[in-house]
Amino acid sequence: MTLLHISASPRGPLSESLAVATTFVDTVREVNPALPIDEWDLWDGTLPAFGPDAVAAKMAVFAGSQPEGDAARAWDAAVATFRRFDAADTYLFSVPMWNAGVPYILKQFIDVISQPGLAFGFDPRHGYSGLLRGKRAAVVYTSAVYGPERGPAFGADFQAPYLEDWLRWTGVTDISPVHFRPNLVTEDAETARREAHARARDVAKLLTAAP
């Protein structure tokens, strides 16, 4: 088993999502100290771009041909990124809400690794099929203002539905969410904060306990 933590927050020690994720990782180290953990900060500059060359490569592969030139180099970068993702069987995503959705860097990550023959297959009659097998994910969701009990004036949730639909699309159907929202514009954030950290500990023990 390998745990991959994918962090989508650029706020470092000020990040609520990263703080809850740190509780998850610390718990894993307590209950299963031999478990390999890969920390992937999406803001560290290593994520390849997904621009014209990458799009050309994806469409070439989708059509059954091989990309060439700059497109081939973009394809190689996407494959290498996917291989790091695929090397883990347990995922931890820490995901703050940005403008009702996910940070653009996480969308970039998803666009880079969502490649034909890697993350998904396609049949003209039956449509898409996820190619990831035997994997599971925990996702830490945070938001400053949005909360599920609040009205539309406090925002909407395109964060969890988007990410979890993508995970299921790739074949990852075992998903354990951890919510801490709202965490800023609220009279009592501390109670919800404690509950989120407790939930993170429980999920960490459930997903990564040593056999």
N, C-alpha and C positions, 0 to 999 in steps of 0.2 A: 504494500500500500504506500502511496505517496500523496501528500497533501499539497495542493497548489493554491496559494492565496493570491488572488488578483485584486489589487487595490486601484479603485478609480477615483480616489480623492487626492487633490493636490495640497491639502491643508496640513499635512503632517500632524504634529501634536495637538492642533486645534480641531482635528477632524473627529466628529462623533462616530462616523461609520468605522473609521480606522481604530478608534478606541474599543468599540465593541468587538471588532475583528481581532484585536490584540488579546482581549479576554479569551476568545475562542482559541487562538494559537497557544496562549499560555496554558490553557487547560489541556490541550493536546500534549504539550510537552510534559505535563504532570502525569497524565494517564497512560501515555505511550511514548516515552522518551526516545525510543529507537526509530520512531516514524520519521522518514525524510520529509522535510518541509521546504518548499520552494516559494520564496517571497517575490512576487512580480509586481513592482510599482509601474503602472502603465505610463507614468509621467517621467520615467527615467531616460527617455530619448532613444530607446532601443526598438520601439514599435515602428515597423516600416510604414511608409505612406501607402494609401490606397488611392492612386490617381489614375491617369490615362493608361499607363503601361500595365498596371495591375488589372485594370478592367479589361484591357485587350487580352491579357493572359487568361483571365477567368473565362471569357467568352470563347477563346480558342479551345481551351480544354473542354468546356461545356459542349462545344460542337464536335469534339472528337479529334482535334488536331493538336499539334505541339506549338507552344509559343516560341517566338524567336527574338533574338536581339535583346533590346531593353525589356520587352515583355517577358522574355525567359528569365532575365535576372530578377524582375519583380515577382515572378512566379516562385522562383527559388527562395526568395525572402519570405513569401507567404507560407510556403511549405515548412520552412524552418520554424516559423512562429507557431504554426499548427502543431508541429512535432513536440515542441515544448509543452503546449497545452495538452496534447494527447498522452504525454508520458505520465500524467497523474491520473489517478482513479477517483480521487476525492477533491472537490473544489470548494473554495471559500471565496465568495465575491463580497467586497465591501463597496457599497453603491450609494452615494448621496444622491438625492433628487435635485436635478437641475431643470428648471423651467418645465416642471411636471414630468420630465423624462429622465434619461440617464446622461451622465457627462459625455461630451462628444468623444473623448478619448476611449471610452468603453465601446461606443458605436464603431469607432475606427478599428478597435481590436476585433470586434465581431465581424466587420466587413473583411478584414484581412484573413481570418481563419475559416470563414464560411465558404469553403471551396468545394467544387464538385470532385467526387472521388475521395475526399478527405472527411469533411464534416457531414456531407449529404450525398445521396444518390438521387437519380431522377429517372422516371419511366414515363414515356409519353402517354400511356394509358392510365397509370395509377398515381402519377405525381411524385412528390418528394418522399424520401425515406431517410431518416437519421442513421448515420453510420457509427455513432459512438455507442459502445456496449459496456455494461458493467460499471458505469460511473454514477456518482451521486454528487449533489451540490448543496451547500449551505449558502444562503444569501443574506447579508446584513443590509437592510434598507433603512435609510434615515431621510428625514425632511425637516426643514426649519419651521414651515408654516402649515403645510398640508397635514391633515389627519383624517382617518376614515370616518370619524363621527362628525366632521365639520362640513359645512355647506360649500357650494361651488365658489363662493367668494374667497375661500381659502385654497383654491386650486383643485386639481384633479390628478389622478394617478395613472400616468402612462409609463411609469417606472417598472413596477413589478410585473404587470401584464406583458410588457414588451420583453423583458429579460427572460421570464419564465416560458413564454411562448417560444422564444429562440432556443432555450435549453431543450425543451421537449422536441422541437424540430430537429435538433441534432441527435436525438436519441437519449438524452439525459432526462429521465422522468422522476427520479427520486430526488425531490427538492425540498429542503427544510428552510423556510424563511425565518428571519429574526427582524422584527420591526421596532424602530424607535422613532416615532413621529406623532405629533410635532415635537421638536426639541428646543425651539427658541421662543416663539411667541405663544407662551402658555404659562398658566399660573403655577403649575406643579410639574416641571420637567424631571425632577429628581426621582420621583416614584417610577415613572416610565423608564428612566435611565437604568435604575436598579433592576427592573423587570427585564429589560433588554439584555443586560449583562448576565443575568441569571439564565435566561433562555439560551444565550450563546454558550454558556458553560454546559448546559444540559445537552444541547445539540452536538457539541464537540465530543462529549463523552459517548453519546450514542453512535456517532459516525466513525470515530477513530480509536475506540478502546482497543487495547492489545488483546489478541485472542487468548 
